[in-house]
Amino acid sequence: MPLLSDQHRSDQHRPGRLYTCRYRCGDACAQPVPNRSENEYFGTILQRAISRRGALRAGAVITLAVGASGALAACAPAAPGAPEGTGGGLPVGLDYETVPVNNTDAITVPPGYRSNVVIRWGDPIVDGAPEFDFANQTPEAQAQQFGYNNDFCGVLPLDGDRLVMFNNHEYTIEPLMFAGYDEENPTETQVRIGMAAHGLSVHVVERDPATGEMRAVLDPLNRRYTATSEFRLTGPAAGSALLQTSADPTGTRVLGTLNNCAGGVTPWGTFLSGEENFNQYFANAASVVDPAVLARAERYGITEEASERKWERFDPRFDMLAEPNEPNRFGWIVEVDPQDPTATPVKRTALGRFKHEGATIHLAADGRAVAYMGDDERFDYVYKYVSNAAVREGNTRAAREANATLLDDGTLYVARFTGNSPATEITGDGALPADGAFDGTGEWIKLAAGTESFVPGMSAEEVYVFTRQAADVVGATKMDRPEDVEANPVTGRVYIALTNNTDRGTEGAAGPDEANPRTENAHGHVVEFEEDGGDAAAGAFSWRILLVCGDPEDPSTYFAGFDKSQVSPITSPDNLAFDGHGNLWISTDSGRALEVAGTPAGINDGLYGVSLEGETRGRTALFATVPNGAECCGPVVTDEFVLISPQHPGDLDGASTETPQSTWPDGPGSQPRPSVVNIWREGEGGRPGRIGE
């Protein structure tokens, strides 16, 4: 994997974005694919499979229960147990006027809706923190202020109109944070500020029931976790020699969390955060002489020479020559208890190590916790974890102690998808196979449980620390960048956002298969699946593709069979959420990759409501758009409010601190600041109404 030159990087960034690809993921899409495994492509598997029509002639029928009955049928208008809609109209919760696609440097919402900024980069989090001063930043101030590029957002109720909010701070874009930033020679102060701007925020917000506005407030629960805060490793790999360093010979204490992307809110009242593109923070992998260590570093895409931010110049733990095991201490799911500021947050090794987009929890039929997870890389995999113990209800001390270990003791799986159509019918151009749907069945392959490995040639510790290689060995399905994986709380069906993969079907790469049916998949797709018997702990599932995204006028797109003249254009699905009615909500990460009529610069990212049932199934309706250059992250959708997190506003070609390409949220003369935004509907008398009604 040769290090990209600056010119190569500038030529390869996503259209419209100058810095995001470099600083978020180290230009991952311009690098060679880390997955070079020999496991079969699904095109090969499908050629050996019995076609659906052949199976039907032989009397085989594939069905999948929805709860106790029903099937995931390709043409079914609705599933048993689905939320009621409004006859032939829009489902409850989606009855709003669709926002037109646009290039507006603002938050755009439907008529009758309002929005306000809840908290911005640099706003004080803890008592005594200074106000933000762009020209006079310090590491000490940033460690007490809201971090940069907030992604996942979660909330839990406290009392009255107060909620505790949790935010990931995924990554920093130093050229947009510091005037006169020298990319080759950052100062130590700039590096320390960048470290402090990474991590997590926990803080209290108040919602005014009379106006609908939401504001962050100072509270004893508020705190920041940064790239130098202490975290604890727990679970079956904790203490492994693979996790030990000179600073931590126990292999159980880690400084920092990095590149935290999506996450989840657990039924037991904690927040989960996924460490994603951690590889780019570490340097000098090419100088490693141990072939096993080098192969593992390559599979995770560790930077071969100097890192983008040059942290290794000021902290040797980011230099693989000095600390070859330090990268192994990142790429985990982090769990934080918002109610206990004294508790050390934990990294859960039982959930495996890879580029975690996040983890979301759904309960099995017997109450066990099931975590769904995606590895956000081209041609990587979808995972789940099933705890051995059931969730303990209540807020007693015994319940809290029992639930605190749920994610340390269980079984880790990876997914294999099998299509129901002959491989010859998957043409790569989006054309549906003869049976009218991209669909099939799947299985969950065991990787490890406790100290037991199910992967030939790998110990359990190796499976947890090098989960990608373990999934390679067992032949998991190579997917088009699996990001958020979320279960519908109403129907139990699970949805996977597959953002894009322009390498699909190119020379030397995996070709299209039924679960990833489009060659050079620039706009991504969404897969819907259901566990056998409606039980999240099942070992098998049935699946189908809900959306093949892009411009509806593009014949390769698919909107579950819905009239494409009645949908909003959508590209690069990233984060998923559900409202209380079981409607799907998708936020996008496109970098203006989709151009439609009236937006020659490409469309701004946004939040879309998606109908899943009845005659409108597959309808995408744009609800809100974010400012120029921003990505729409962290959606939270309730009956009373919607939260979104516009990340990296102003990251467009030509952007700098001298020539900002956005002035959101503070207006003319200001620098752009990533923020959390609250959206609500105006009801009668100016009081808030219910979302989507």
N, C-alpha and C positions, 0 to 999 in steps of 0.2 A: 504494500500500500504506500506508494510514494507520496511524500508530503506535497501538497498542492502549493504552487507558487501563488503570489498575490494576484498575478494577472489571471491565472487559471481560476482562482476563487472568484474574482470579479466577473468572469465570463459565465460562471456556473450558478450564481445565486438565482433564486426564484424570481421571475419577472416582477418588477416593481419594488422588490426588497433589496436594500443595499447591505444590511448588516445581520438580519435575523438568522439566516441560515448559518453564517459563520459563527455567531456568538451563542446560538441556542444549541446547535448540534455538531459544530465543527465541519459544516458543509458535508454532512453525511451522504446526501444524495449525489454529490459529485465525487465521492470516494468509491473505490471498489467495494462490492457487496461483501460484508463480513461473513455471511453464510456461504461457505464453499463446501458444504457437506455433500456426501455422496448419496444421501437418502433420496429415494425416487421422487421425481416430480409427479404431480398428480395426473398429468397427461398420460404417463406410463401406466399408472395404476388404473386409470379409467379404461385404457385399452384392453385391460384384462377383465374388467368388471362386466357383469351381466347387465344389459341395458334394461331400463325400466319396462319397456314393452315386452322384452323377452321374459322378464320376471313375471309380468302379469299373465303372459300366455301359459307360464308354468304354474299359475295359481297363487303366486306370492303376492301379498298385499302389504305395503308398508304403511303403518298408521302410527300416530303418536298422540297420546292422551293429553288433553288440556285439563289439568286437575284430575277428575275421575272419569271424564269422558271427552269426546271430541277428537279432531285430527287437525294437523297442520297441513291442510290441503292447499294446493297451489291456487285454486280458483275460489276458495271459500270466501264469501263476502264478509263473514264475521265469525269469530270463535266463541264457543260457549263460555260464559263467564265474562265476556267483554263488557265494557261500560256502555250504557245506553247512549245513543246519539240523539239527534233531533230529527228523526224520520229520515227523509232524503236530504236534509240540510247538513250543517256542520256539526261535528261532535261538540258536546259541552266542553268548554274550555278553549275552543279554537275559533270562536265566533268574533273575530276582529278583522278590521280592514287591512288587507295585505300592504306592507310597505314596499314601494318600488325599489328595485336595485338602484344604487347611486354611488357617487363619489363625493359625498358631503363630509366635511371635516367637523362632524358633530355626532351625537347620539340621535338617531332618527327612530321615532316610535309611531304607532298608528294614531290616527285622530282620536281624541278623547283620552289619550295616555300622557303621562308626564314622567320625567326622570330627574334624579339629582345624584351628584357625586357623593358617595359615602365616605371614602378615604382615598388619599393619593400617595404616590411615592413621596417619602420624606415627611409625611404628617407624623406628629409625635404619637408614640404608642404608650409610653410609660410616663408616669409623673416626673416632672423635671426635665424631660427631653426638650431640646431647643427646637424652635420653629425651623422649617426647611430654608436653607440658603444655598441656592444652586452654585453660586460663585465661591462659597466658603464651606464646602463639605469637609467633614472629618470622619474617620472610622468610628470614633466614640459617639458622635451624633447619630450616624446611620444605624448603629446597633440599637438605638432607642427609638428609631423611626420606622415607619412602614417601608418595607423593602421594595426592590425594583421588580418589574415584570411579573406582577401577581397573576397566577394562573388559576388553579383550583380554588373554589370558594365553598365553604360549608357553614351552615348555621345550626345551632341548637337553642331551644328556648331556655331562658333563665327565669325571669319573673316579670309579670306585667307586660310591658311593651319592650323589654330588653331581651336581646339575644347575644350569645357568644358566637363570634365569627372567627373562622380559621382560613388563612390564605397561604398558598405556596408562593414563593418568590423564585421563579424557575431559573432565571439567568440574567446577566447584566450585559448591556451594550455600551461599553466604555466610550466609544467615540461620540455617543449621544448624551453621555453623562458628564463629560469633562471637556471644557473648552481647551483647544490646543493639544488634545491627547495624541501622544506619539505611540503608535501601535507596536513599534519595535522596541521602545524603551519606556514602558510605563514606570512611574515612580512607585516607591514602596507605599506611600500614602494612598495613591490611587488603587493599588492592589488591595490594601487593607479595607478601603471603602467598598470595593467590589465584593470582597469576602463578606462584609457585614450586610451588603444589600441582597445577598443570597439567603435562602433558608425559609423560615416560616414565621407567620404572625398569628398570635391569639389575642383577640381584643373584643370588647363589648360594644354593641351598637344599640341605639334606641330608635324605635319607630314611632313617629307621631301619629296616633290614630285619627286625628282630626284632619291632617293635611296629607298623610301618606309618606312624608319625607323621612329619611333614615340618616342618622349621623353616628359617627364613631365617638365614643366617650372614654375618658380615662377611668380605669377601674383596677382594683388589686389583681384581677385575673389577667390583665394585659401583660404580654411579654413577647420578646423576639427570640428566635433561635437562628443562628447564623452558621457560616462555614467554620467557625471555631468553637461553637457550643458543644457540650458533651452529650453524646448519645450512647445508649447501652445496646450491645448485641445480645439477643436472646434466641432460644430455640436450639435445634439439634446441631447446628454448625458453630454455635458460639464457643469460643475457646479453641477452635481448630487451629492447627499450625498454619493453615492457609490464610488465617486472619490475624496472625501475630506480627507485630512490628517492633522495632527497637523502642519506640515510645510506649507501646502497649504489649508487653510480652504475654499478657493474659488472653489476648484476642477477644476481649469483651468490651472495650471502651474505645469509642471513635470520636474524633473531633469533627463536627460538622455534618451537614446534609447538603447535597448538591443537585442542581437541575431538577428540582421538584416540580412535577408537571401536574397530572390530575390526582384524584384521590377519592375518598368516600367517607360517609358518616356511618358509623356502626350502630346496630340496634342497642348496644350497651353504653352508648353515649361518649364515644371517642372519635377522633378524626384519623383517617389514614392518608398518607402522602406517598407518591411514587417517585423514587429517584430514577431519572431517565437518562439523559445523555451525559453521564458522569465521565465517560471515557476521555472527553476532550480536555479535561482539567489536568491530566497527567501527561508527563513528557518523557521522551527518550526511550520509547519502547524498542526502537531499532537497534539500540546498543545492548540490549539484553542478550546474553550468550546462552542461557539455558533454553534448549529448544522447546521444552514443555511449557515453560513460562511464556516464551515468545508466541507459541501457537495460541495459548489462551488469551494473550493480549491482543493478537490479531483478530480472534473471533469476537472480541468485544470492541474492536476499533480503537484501541488506545493510541494516542498520538505518537508518531514515530520519532519526532525530533522535538523542537521547542513547542510548547503549547501556545494557543492564541493569546491568552492573558498573561503568560510568563510568570505565573504564581510560583513556579519552581525556583525562581531566582531568589525568593524571599522566604520560602518555606520548603525544606528538603523533602517533606513527605509527598510532594507532588512530582518528585523525580523518581522514576522507576528504578534507576540505577542505585539510588540510595535506599529506597523502600519498595521492593518489588511486590510486596503484599498489600500495600496501601490501596490500590484500586479495588482489591477484593472486598474492601470494607464499605463500598458504595455500590448502588444498584439494587437496593433493598426497598421493601415497604416499611415506612416509618409509622408508628402509632403514637399519638399524643392524647393525653387526658386533659381536656380544657379546664376541668374543675380543680386541678391540683397543680398550681404553679411551682411547687417544690419537687414534683416528680420528674425524673430524668426520662425523656422520650426514648423509645426503643426501636431498634431495627429488627424485624422479624425474619430470621433466616429460614424458617420452615416454608415461607412463601417463595423461595427461590431468588436467584440473583440474575437480573437481566435489565434491559432498558425499560423499566416499569413506567408505562403511561400512568397507571394508578391501580387501585383495587377497590372493588365495590362488593358489599356483603348482601347476600340473600340467604334466607333460612331454608334448610332442608325440611322435609316433611316431619322429621323427628326433632326439629329444633336446632340441629347442628348448623354452625356457621359455614357458609360457602363463599369463598372469595373468587371473583372472576377478574382476570388480569390479561392485558395485552402487552406484547413486547414491540415497541414502536421502532421497527427497523424493516426495511425492504426484505421480504422473504423470511420473516421470523414468525413467531408462533403465538397461539392463544392458550392460556393456562387457567387452571382452577385449583383451588385448595379446599379440602373438606376437613373440618375439625373433628376430632374424636369425641369431644364432649358437646353437649347441647348448651345453648345460651341460657344462663340463669336469669330469670326475670326479677325485677325489683332493683332497688337502690341500697340494699343492705350491704354491710361490710362484707359478708360472706359472698353475696352475689358479685360484688365488684372484684373481689379477689379471684373468684372462679373465672369470671369473664376476662380477667387480665392475662390469662394463659391460653385462651382459646386459639390464638394464632401461633402458638408454639408447638402444638401437639396435634398432628393430623397427617393427611396424605396429599401430596402434590401430584398433579396430572398435567398432561399436555394434550391438545386436541388434534385428531385426524379427521378430515372431512372427505367423504366419498360422494361423488356425483351419481345421479340416477340416469344420466344420458350417455350415449356413446361419445368417446372423445372426438370423433369426426364431426359431431354436431356442435362442438365448442370452437367456434371459428375465430374468436378474438376480436370480432368487430361489433359485439354487442347483440348479435342476432340470437333470439331465443331458440333453444333446441325444440325438437318436434313436439315434446310434451308440454310446451308453453311456459316453462319456468326453469330458472336455475335453482335446483334444489337437490336434496339427497339426504344421506344419513351420516352419522359421525360417531366416534368413540373417544372416550377419555382414557389415555394410556398412563398407567401408573409410572411415576418416576422415583419417588422415595416416600417413606413413612417412618418418622423417627430415625432410628439408626439403621433401618433396612433400605437398601437400594434395590430397585427393580431394573436397573440399567446395566447390561453386561459390561464388565471391565471398569466400572466406576464405583467407588465407595459412596455411601450416603453423603458424607461431607463434600465430596467432589460434585455430586449431583446438585446440592444446594448452592455451592459457590460457583460452579460452572454449569449452570442450568441450560444454557444454550447448547453446549456440547452434548449434554444428556438428551435433550430433545432431538438433536441431530441423529443420535444413535438409534433411537426408537422409531424414527421415520414420521415425525410430525409433519403437518401440512404447512408449506411455505405460503404465507399470506401477504397481502398488499398493505403492509404497515398497520398492524392491529393497534388501535389506540383505545379509546374508552370501551369498556364492556359493561353493560348495565342490564339488570333484570327489571322488567315491568312489574311494579308492586301490585297491579290489579290482575293481570293475566298470568304472571310468572314467566312469560316468554323473555328471552335474553337477546340483546342486540349488540352487534359489534360494529364500531366505526372503523372502516378501513380507508385511511386518508387518501392514499394514492401510491402509485409505484410505476414510474415511467420506464423502469427497466424490465417490466414484465414482457416476456416474449422477444426481448432483444438478443443479440448474438451472445451465446454462452450463459444465458440466464433462463430460468424456468419459464416455460410457455404458459398460455392461458389454460385454466382448468375450470370446472364448473363453479367452484367456490370463488374463483378469481378470474372471471371470464373475459376480461378485456385486455388486449395487448396495449402496451404503453399507457397504462391506466393513469391518466393525468388528473382525474377528478374524483376518484375513489368510489366506494360503494358501501352499502350497509347490509349486513347479514342478520337475519332473524332466526333464532333456533329455539327449540323446546326440548327440555330434558325428558327422557322416557318416564311415563307415569306422572309427569308434572312435578317430579321430585328433583330438586337441585343437586342432590347427592348421587343421582343416577350415573351409570357408567356409559350410557349411550344417549344420543339425541338425534333429532331430525331438524333439518335446516332448509332455508330458502333465502334467496336474495330479495330484499325489500326494495332497495333503490340502487340504480347505477347512475351516478351523479353526473352533472354537467349541464350544458345548455339544452333545454327541452327540444330545440330544433335539431339537435344532433341525433341521428338515428341510433347511435350506440347507447343512448340513455334509456332508462327504464324506471317508471314510477309505479311499480306494483300493478301495472295495467290501467292506471288512472289516465284520464285525458290529459295529455302533456301540454295542451294549450291553456290549461287551468292551473298550472303549477308555477312556483317561483324557481328560477335558475338557482342551482346550488352546487358548490364544488368543495372538495376536501373536507368531508365530515370529520370532526375532531372529538369534541366533548358531547356526551349525551346526558339527558336528564328526563325525568318523567314528572308530570303533574299528578294530582290526586285522582284524576279521571282516567289515567292510563294512557294519555297522549304522549307521544315521543317529541322531545325537543332536541334540536341539533345545533351546536355552534360550530362555526367553520374557521379554517386556517388556510386561506387560499393564496395569500400574497398577490391578490388581483390576478390570479391565474386564469380567470374566466372572463372573456369579453362578450358582451351581449349588446344589442342595439341601444344606443344612447350612452354607453359607458366605454368609450374607446380605450380608456386606461385600465379596464377591467373593473369588476365589481368589488365594492368594499365588503368585508366579512360581516357576518351577522348571526342572529339567532332565528331559527325556523321552527314553527310548529308543524308536526307531521301527523296526519290522521292514520290510524292503524286498523280501523274497523269500518264495516259497511260500505256504502257506495262511494265514499270519499277516501277509502284506503289508498295510500300512496300520494295523497295531495300534500305538497310542501307549500307553506305559506310564510313568507318572511315577516317576522314580528319586529325586529329591531336591527339596525345596522350600527357599526362602530366607526370611529373617525378614520381619516385617511392614514394608511400605513399600518393600522392596528389589526390585530387578530382578536376574535371574540372567544373568550375563555370562561370557564367556571360557572356555567348557568345553574341557577337555583330557581325553580318555578313553583310557586304556591298560589293559592286562591287570592291572596292579598297583595303579593309583590313578586317581582322577578328581579334577580340579581345577575349581572354579567360583569366580566372583568376584561375591559379593553387593554390588551397587552401591546407593548412597543408602538404606541401611536407615533406617527411621523417617520416610520422607517420606510422611506421611499428613495428612489434614486435621486441623488443630489443632496441628501440629508446631511446636515452637520449642525453643530451648536450655533454656527454663524448664519446658516441658512436653514432653519427648521422647516420641515415639510408639513408640520401640524402645530397648532398652538392650543390644542385641546389638553386639559380642560379649563385652563385659566385665561385663555383669550389672547388677543393680539399683544405682541411684545414678550411673550412667555415661552418657556421651553415645554415640550410635551411631557406629560407625566402619566405613566400607567396608573390605573385607578380601579375602584369598584363602583359600579353604578346600580342604583335602585330605580326600578320602573314600576309604576302603578297606574290603575285606571281611575279617572275622575268619575265619581258617582254623583248622585243627586245632592244639591246643596253644597257642592265642593268637597264632600267627604269621599274617601276612597271607595271604589267599587270592587267587584270581583274580576280577576283576570280572565280575559277571553270569553266574557258573557255579555 
